[in-house]
Amino acid sequence: MSTTYKLYGMTMYRSAVVGVAGIAALLVVVLTGTPIGQYRLSDVLSTQLQRCGMAKSRHVRLSSGYNMPLLGWGSSGAKDIAAVQAVKAAIKAGFRHIDDAEMYGNEGAIGQGIHELIGAGHVTRKDLFIVSKLGNNHHAPDAVLPAVQASLSKLQLEYLDLYHIHWPKSEEAGPEVVPPFKETWAAMESLVDRGLVRSIGLSNFSPEKIQTLLKTARIRPAVNQVEVHCHFRNERVIAWCKKEGIHVTAYAPLSSPQTMSSMKKTVPNLLQDAEVAHIAKKNGKTVAQTLLRWGLQHGTSVIPKSSNPKHSQDNQGAWGWTLPKEDYDALSSKKFQLKYFDGGFVMDERGPYKNYEDLWNEPQP
């Protein structure tokens, strides 16, 4: 007799799921002649569940109509040959959502790693969801097309799955944003028309700045990528974006301790937080897996960065379990709240962003 159960909002039948997956597993063995001992049941089940359409909870359907993996790999900080090896390790570990940016200065290396794996038949271009971001000095409408073309050339791609405006930066100091958001966004929309980009989005934009853009937008932003972690829950932005049908991607979901160290910022490191460690141990998970799981349950996609192949493999462990309510609530109730990436380099006493409140449209926590 079939047993029904709920998984991420989908009603499934256990006997049907196991039966289909089990039969598929046997067919793999029969048809290929490979000893069953060479297969891990979890791999076979995962593959069959995906083919049966039952792993959709690992993706989000964007307003553009495309599916984006909720667990991504962030490339910020990876350089040169280390970046080549890091992205290859991340893809081999199971990551299909790769986040990059012109500002990171590594598009060439990331593109090389991707190109090598596609050439070796490890993945196809269609398997991957590649993200990059418009540099802050290319907001002029006539600079947007050359910028994305340069990124595509470095990444060795014909199109990007998602392209963000990286920061709401003005190219000139003064009372107004130059050029206005609407002009840069119109140029971004033209990239979709040309087939160079499938989805367009924003990064580090407050609801108020997005509202300004929406007044003239022909294509709505599919994603807003912002800082989110237990020490900066960013609930206002997430709630507003959800209401507007804009998905939120969380960068720095592990609080980015290495970047904070390089920026000489002394802030609490969530990877060394005693409460998080206790919750992780209770659930039989690593601290990183626990923080990533919290981010997924917080309603965001997450893009942890790591150049360590083992860490990339371990981070995949954010899937396959759920934080109990009491643990999720505990991590969602931390009193210490601080935006670690405050965008100080965008601020200028001459404007348009003279201080934190000008840039983020909210008081500093």
C-alpha positions as CSV (number, residue, x, y, z in Angstrom):
1,M,0.0,0.0,0.0
2,S,1.4,3.4,-1.0
3,T,2.3,5.9,1.8
4,T,1.9,9.6,1.0
5,Y,4.2,12.2,2.5
6,K,5.1,15.8,1.9
7,L,8.5,17.0,0.7
8,Y,9.1,20.7,0.1
9,G,5.4,21.2,-0.7
10,M,5.1,18.3,-3.1
11,T,2.9,15.3,-2.3
12,M,4.6,12.0,-3.2
13,Y,4.0,8.3,-2.9
14,R,6.8,6.5,-1.2
15,S,6.2,3.2,-2.9
16,A,6.1,4.9,-6.3
17,V,9.2,6.8,-5.7
18,V,11.2,3.9,-4.4
19,G,9.7,1.6,-7.0
20,V,10.6,3.8,-10.0
21,A,14.0,4.6,-8.7
22,G,14.7,1.0,-7.8
23,I,13.6,-0.3,-11.3
24,A,15.7,2.4,-12.9
25,A,18.7,1.3,-10.8
26,L,18.3,-2.3,-11.9
27,L,18.0,-1.2,-15.6
28,V,21.2,0.7,-15.3
29,V,23.0,-2.4,-14.1
30,V,21.4,-4.7,-16.7
31,L,21.9,-2.4,-19.7
32,T,25.5,-1.4,-18.9
33,G,26.7,-4.7,-17.5
34,T,28.4,-2.8,-14.6
35,P,28.5,-4.6,-11.3
36,I,26.0,-3.1,-8.9
37,G,28.8,-2.7,-6.3
38,Q,30.2,0.2,-8.4
39,Y,27.1,2.2,-7.9
40,R,26.2,4.2,-4.8
41,L,22.4,3.8,-4.1
42,S,22.3,7.5,-3.2
43,D,23.7,8.5,-6.6
44,V,21.2,6.3,-8.5
45,L,18.3,7.4,-6.4
46,S,19.3,11.1,-6.8
47,T,19.6,10.7,-10.6
48,Q,16.3,9.0,-11.0
49,L,14.5,11.5,-8.7
50,Q,15.8,14.3,-10.8
51,R,14.6,12.6,-14.0
52,C,11.2,12.0,-12.4
53,G,10.9,15.7,-11.7
54,M,11.0,15.2,-7.9
55,A,14.2,17.2,-7.2
56,K,12.7,20.5,-8.2
57,S,13.0,21.8,-4.7
58,R,16.7,22.2,-5.4
59,H,15.9,24.9,-8.0
60,V,13.9,28.1,-8.0
61,R,11.8,29.1,-11.0
62,L,12.8,32.7,-11.7
63,S,10.3,35.3,-13.1
64,S,12.2,35.0,-16.4
65,G,11.0,31.4,-16.7
66,Y,14.4,29.8,-16.1
67,N,15.3,27.4,-13.2
68,M,18.2,28.4,-11.0
69,P,19.9,25.9,-8.6
70,L,19.4,27.1,-5.0
71,L,22.9,26.0,-3.9
72,G,25.7,27.8,-5.8
73,W,29.4,28.2,-5.7
74,G,30.9,31.7,-5.2
75,S,34.1,32.5,-7.0
76,S,35.1,35.7,-5.2
77,G,38.7,35.6,-4.1
78,A,39.8,32.7,-6.3
79,K,42.6,33.8,-8.6
80,D,44.7,32.4,-11.5
81,I,45.4,28.7,-11.6
82,A,43.9,28.3,-8.1
83,A,40.6,29.6,-9.6
84,V,40.8,27.1,-12.5
85,Q,41.2,24.2,-10.0
86,A,38.6,25.5,-7.6
87,V,35.8,25.8,-10.1
88,K,36.6,22.4,-11.5
89,A,36.5,20.9,-8.0
90,A,33.2,22.7,-7.3
91,I,31.5,21.3,-10.4
92,K,32.9,17.8,-9.7
93,A,31.4,18.1,-6.2
94,G,28.0,18.7,-7.7
95,F,27.7,22.5,-8.0
96,R,25.9,23.7,-11.2
97,H,25.3,27.3,-10.2
98,I,28.6,29.2,-10.6
99,D,28.7,32.9,-9.5
100,D,31.3,35.3,-10.9
101,A,31.7,39.0,-11.6
102,E,33.9,41.3,-13.6
103,M,35.0,42.9,-10.3
104,Y,36.5,39.6,-9.1
105,G,39.1,39.7,-11.9
106,N,39.0,35.9,-12.4
107,E,36.5,35.4,-15.3
108,G,39.3,34.1,-17.5
109,A,40.4,31.5,-15.0
110,I,36.8,30.5,-14.2
111,G,36.0,30.2,-17.9
112,Q,39.1,28.0,-18.4
113,G,38.0,25.6,-15.7
114,I,34.5,25.4,-17.1
115,H,35.8,24.9,-20.6
116,E,38.1,22.1,-19.6
117,L,35.3,20.2,-17.9
118,I,32.9,20.7,-20.8
119,G,35.6,19.5,-23.2
120,A,36.2,16.4,-21.1
121,G,32.5,15.6,-21.1
122,H,32.1,16.0,-17.4
123,V,29.2,18.4,-17.9
124,T,27.5,20.2,-20.7
125,R,26.8,23.9,-21.0
126,K,23.1,23.2,-20.5
127,D,23.9,21.6,-17.1
128,L,25.3,24.8,-15.8
129,F,23.9,28.1,-14.6
130,I,26.5,30.8,-14.9
131,V,26.2,34.2,-13.3
132,S,28.3,37.3,-13.8
133,K,28.0,41.0,-12.9
134,L,28.4,44.3,-14.6
135,G,31.4,46.3,-13.4
136,N,30.8,49.6,-11.6
137,N,32.5,51.6,-14.3
138,H,30.4,50.3,-17.1
139,H,26.9,51.7,-16.2
140,A,26.8,54.0,-19.1
141,P,24.3,52.6,-21.6
142,D,26.8,52.3,-24.4
143,A,29.3,50.5,-22.1
144,V,27.0,47.6,-21.1
145,L,27.1,45.6,-24.3
146,P,30.9,45.7,-24.6
147,A,31.2,44.8,-20.9
148,V,29.0,41.6,-21.2
149,Q,30.8,40.7,-24.4
150,A,34.2,40.9,-22.6
151,S,32.8,38.8,-19.8
152,L,31.5,36.2,-22.3
153,S,34.8,36.1,-24.1
154,K,36.8,35.5,-20.9
155,L,34.3,32.9,-19.7
156,Q,34.3,31.2,-23.1
157,L,30.5,31.3,-23.2
158,E,27.9,32.3,-25.8
159,Y,25.4,33.4,-23.2
160,L,25.0,34.0,-19.4
161,D,22.2,32.5,-17.4
162,L,22.1,35.6,-15.2
163,Y,23.7,39.0,-15.3
164,H,23.5,41.5,-12.5
165,I,24.2,45.2,-12.0
166,H,26.8,44.6,-9.2
167,W,26.3,47.7,-7.2
168,P,24.0,50.8,-7.4
169,K,27.1,52.9,-7.9
170,S,27.2,56.3,-9.5
171,E,30.0,57.0,-12.0
172,E,30.1,60.6,-10.8
173,A,29.9,62.2,-7.4
174,G,27.0,64.5,-6.8
175,P,23.4,64.7,-5.8
176,E,22.1,62.3,-8.5
177,V,23.0,58.8,-9.7
178,V,24.9,59.0,-13.0
179,P,23.8,57.5,-15.2
180,P,20.3,57.0,-13.9
181,F,19.3,53.4,-13.1
182,K,16.7,53.4,-15.8
183,E,19.3,54.0,-18.5
184,T,21.6,51.2,-17.3
185,W,18.7,48.8,-16.9
186,A,17.4,49.5,-20.4
187,A,20.8,48.5,-21.7
188,M,20.6,45.3,-19.6
189,E,17.2,44.5,-21.1
190,S,18.7,44.8,-24.6
191,L,21.1,42.0,-23.7
192,V,18.2,39.7,-23.2
193,D,16.8,40.8,-26.5
194,R,20.1,39.9,-28.2
195,G,20.2,36.5,-26.6
196,L,23.4,37.2,-24.7
197,V,21.8,36.9,-21.3
198,R,18.8,34.9,-20.2
199,S,17.9,36.6,-17.0
200,I,18.9,40.0,-15.5
201,G,19.2,41.0,-11.9
202,L,20.6,43.3,-9.3
203,S,23.1,43.0,-6.5
204,N,23.2,45.2,-3.4
205,F,20.0,47.1,-4.2
206,S,17.6,48.2,-1.6
207,P,13.8,48.0,-2.1
208,E,13.7,51.8,-2.6
209,K,16.3,51.7,-5.4
210,I,14.6,48.7,-7.1
211,Q,11.2,50.6,-6.9
212,T,12.9,53.5,-8.8
213,L,14.1,51.1,-11.5
214,L,10.7,49.3,-11.8
215,K,9.0,52.5,-12.8
216,T,10.4,52.2,-16.3
217,A,11.5,48.6,-16.4
218,R,10.3,46.5,-19.4
219,I,11.8,43.3,-17.9
220,R,11.6,42.9,-14.1
221,P,14.7,41.9,-12.2
222,A,14.7,38.2,-11.6
223,V,17.1,38.2,-8.7
224,N,18.5,40.6,-6.1
225,Q,21.8,39.3,-4.7
226,V,22.5,40.6,-1.2
227,E,24.4,39.8,2.0
228,V,22.4,37.3,4.2
229,H,23.6,35.2,7.1
230,C,22.6,34.6,10.8
231,H,24.4,37.8,11.8
232,F,22.6,39.8,9.1
233,R,19.3,38.3,8.4
234,N,18.3,41.1,6.0
235,E,14.6,40.3,6.6
236,R,13.3,43.6,5.2
237,V,14.9,43.1,1.8
238,I,13.9,39.4,1.6
239,A,10.3,40.1,2.5
240,W,9.9,43.0,0.0
241,C,11.6,41.0,-2.8
242,K,9.3,38.0,-2.1
243,K,6.3,40.3,-2.4
244,E,7.5,41.6,-5.7
245,G,8.4,38.2,-7.2
246,I,12.1,38.8,-7.1
247,H,14.2,36.0,-5.8
248,V,17.0,36.7,-3.3
249,T,20.4,35.1,-3.5
250,A,22.4,35.3,-0.3
251,Y,26.1,36.0,-0.6
252,A,28.5,35.5,2.4
253,P,26.1,32.8,3.9
254,L,29.0,31.6,6.1
255,S,29.9,35.2,7.1
256,S,32.9,35.2,4.8
257,P,35.7,35.1,7.5
258,Q,38.6,35.0,5.0
259,T,37.3,38.2,3.2
260,M,36.8,39.9,6.5
261,S,40.3,39.1,7.5
262,S,41.7,40.4,4.2
263,M,39.7,43.6,4.7
264,K,41.1,43.8,8.3
265,K,37.6,43.8,9.7
266,T,37.2,42.4,13.2
267,V,33.8,40.8,13.3
268,P,32.3,37.6,14.7
269,N,33.0,34.5,12.6
270,L,29.9,32.3,12.3
271,L,32.1,29.3,11.5
272,Q,33.4,29.5,15.1
273,D,30.1,30.3,16.8
274,A,29.5,28.0,19.8
275,E,25.7,28.0,19.4
276,V,25.9,27.1,15.7
277,A,28.5,24.4,16.5
278,H,26.1,22.9,19.1
279,I,23.2,22.8,16.7
280,A,25.4,21.3,14.0
281,K,26.6,18.6,16.3
282,K,23.1,17.8,17.5
283,N,22.0,17.3,13.9
284,G,25.1,15.4,12.8
285,K,26.2,18.1,10.4
286,T,29.1,20.4,9.9
287,V,28.9,24.1,10.9
288,A,29.0,25.1,7.3
289,Q,26.2,22.7,6.3
290,T,24.1,24.0,9.1
291,L,24.6,27.7,8.1
292,L,23.8,26.9,4.5
293,R,20.7,24.9,5.5
294,W,19.6,27.9,7.5
295,G,20.0,30.1,4.5
296,L,17.9,27.8,2.3
297,Q,15.2,27.6,4.9
298,H,15.4,31.4,5.3
299,G,14.0,31.7,1.7
300,T,17.2,32.4,-0.2
301,S,19.6,30.6,-2.6
302,V,23.1,30.5,-1.2
303,I,26.5,30.9,-2.8
304,P,29.3,29.8,-0.4
305,K,32.8,30.3,-1.8
306,S,35.6,27.9,-1.2
307,S,38.8,27.0,-3.0
308,N,39.1,23.8,-0.9
309,P,37.8,20.8,-2.8
310,K,36.8,19.0,0.4
311,H,34.8,22.1,1.6
312,S,33.1,22.2,-1.8
313,Q,32.1,18.6,-1.4
314,D,31.0,19.1,2.2
315,N,28.9,22.1,1.3
316,Q,26.7,19.8,-0.8
317,G,25.6,18.4,2.5
318,A,23.2,21.3,2.9
319,W,20.8,19.1,1.1
320,G,18.9,16.1,2.3
321,W,17.8,17.3,5.7
322,T,15.9,20.1,7.5
323,L,16.8,22.1,10.5
324,P,14.2,21.4,13.2
325,K,12.1,24.5,14.0
326,E,13.7,25.1,17.3
327,D,17.1,25.2,15.7
328,Y,16.1,27.4,12.8
329,D,14.4,29.8,15.3
330,A,17.5,29.9,17.5
331,L,19.7,30.8,14.5
332,S,17.1,33.3,13.4
333,S,17.1,35.0,16.8
334,K,20.7,36.0,17.2
335,K,20.8,39.5,18.7
336,F,24.1,40.5,17.1
337,Q,23.3,41.9,13.6
338,L,25.7,43.7,11.4
339,K,26.2,44.2,7.6
340,Y,29.7,42.9,7.1
341,F,29.9,44.3,3.5
342,D,28.6,47.8,4.1
343,G,29.6,49.2,0.7
344,G,31.9,51.8,2.1
345,F,33.8,52.1,-1.2
346,V,30.6,53.3,-2.8
347,M,30.0,56.1,-0.4
348,D,31.2,59.7,-1.1
349,E,30.6,62.8,1.0
350,R,29.7,64.6,-2.2
351,G,26.9,62.1,-2.9
352,P,24.7,60.5,-4.0
353,Y,25.5,58.1,-1.1
354,K,27.1,60.1,1.6
355,N,26.6,57.5,4.3
356,Y,25.2,54.0,5.1
357,E,21.5,55.2,5.2
358,D,21.8,56.8,1.7
359,L,23.2,53.6,0.2
360,W,21.0,51.0,2.0
361,N,17.9,53.2,2.8
362,E,17.8,51.9,6.3
363,P,19.5,52.6,9.6
364,Q,22.8,50.9,10.3
365,P,22.3,47.9,12.6
